Amino acid sequence: MPDRQPMEGKKVMQDLEKLREEIDKIDDEILIQLSKRKSIVKEIAKIKKKLGKPIFDGKREQQLIEKLKSVSNEKGLDKDFIGSLYEIIIKNSKEEQEKIVKR
């Protein structure tokens, strides 16, 4: 009986590469969506500037994070991770809005 170890090892490596390619595609999609989000954030900043509204809206941020944590549980994601991730995203959004409001 021939040794199947090398063939199985090659198949496992091919499977690994295929999965990594899928991850790369997902990462590209995430970046595209973050870019779209940034564009919308800039539009929101322009509106807030016209209306004289502050950048920070604690109630909105809290509602958003709570909603995302709840949805993350439904999707099998760690709610604390999602909360932390969106805190970073929101922080960046406020920084982008500040740039526009200060112009």
C-alpha positions in Angstrom: 0.0 0.0 0.0 1.5 3.3 -1.0 2.1 6.0 1.6 -0.7 8.6 1.4 0.9 11.0 3.8 2.5 13.3 1.1 -0.7 13.4 -1.0 -2.8 14.2 2.1 -0.3 16.9 3.2 -0.5 18.5 -0.3 -4.3 18.5 -0.2 -4.3 20.0 3.3 -2.0 22.8 2.1 -4.3 23.4 -0.9 -7.2 23.6 1.4 -5.3 26.1 3.6 -4.5 28.3 0.7 -8.1 28.2 -0.6 -9.4 29.3 2.9 -6.8 32.1 3.1 -7.9 33.3 -0.3 -11.5 33.4 1.0 -10.3 35.4 4.1 -8.5 37.8 1.8 -11.7 38.4 -0.3 -13.7 39.0 2.9 -11.0 41.4 4.2 -11.3 43.3 0.9 -15.1 43.5 1.3 -14.7 44.8 4.8 -12.4 47.6 3.6 -14.8 48.5 0.9 -17.6 48.8 3.4 -15.5 50.8 5.8 -14.6 53.2 2.9 -18.4 53.6 2.2 -19.0 54.2 5.9 -16.4 56.9 5.9 -18.0 58.7 3.0 -21.3 58.7 4.8 -19.7 59.9 8.0 -18.3 62.9 6.1 -21.8 63.7 4.7 -23.2 63.5 8.3 -20.5 65.8 9.5 -21.4 68.4 6.8 -25.1 68.2 7.9 -24.1 68.5 11.6 -22.0 71.5 10.7 -24.9 73.2 8.9 -27.2 72.5 11.8 -24.7 73.5 14.5 -25.0 70.0 16.0 -22.2 68.5 18.1 -20.2 65.6 16.7 -20.6 63.6 19.9 -24.0 62.0 20.4 -23.6 59.6 23.4 -27.1 58.3 23.2 -26.8 57.4 19.6 -23.4 55.7 20.1 -24.7 53.7 23.1 -27.8 52.6 21.1 -25.6 51.6 18.1 -23.2 49.6 20.2 -26.0 47.8 22.2 -27.8 46.9 18.9 -24.6 45.6 17.4 -23.7 43.5 20.5 -27.2 42.0 20.4 -27.0 41.2 16.7 -23.4 39.8 17.1 -24.8 37.2 19.6 -27.3 36.1 17.0 -24.6 35.7 14.4 -22.3 33.7 16.8 -19.8 36.5 17.3 -18.3 37.6 20.6 -20.3 40.7 21.8 -17.4 42.2 23.6 -15.2 42.0 20.6 -17.9 43.6 18.4 -18.3 46.3 21.1 -14.6 47.0 21.1 -14.3 47.0 17.4 -17.2 49.5 17.0 -15.8 51.7 19.7 -12.7 52.0 17.5 -14.8 52.6 14.3 -16.9 55.3 16.1 -13.8 57.0 17.5 -12.4 57.2 13.9 -15.7 58.5 12.7 -15.8 61.3 15.2 -12.2 62.2 14.3 -13.2 62.4 10.6 -16.2 64.5 11.5 -14.1 66.9 13.6 -11.8 67.5 10.5 -14.8 68.7 8.5 -16.5 70.7 11.3 -13.3 72.6 12.0 -12.9 73.7 8.4 
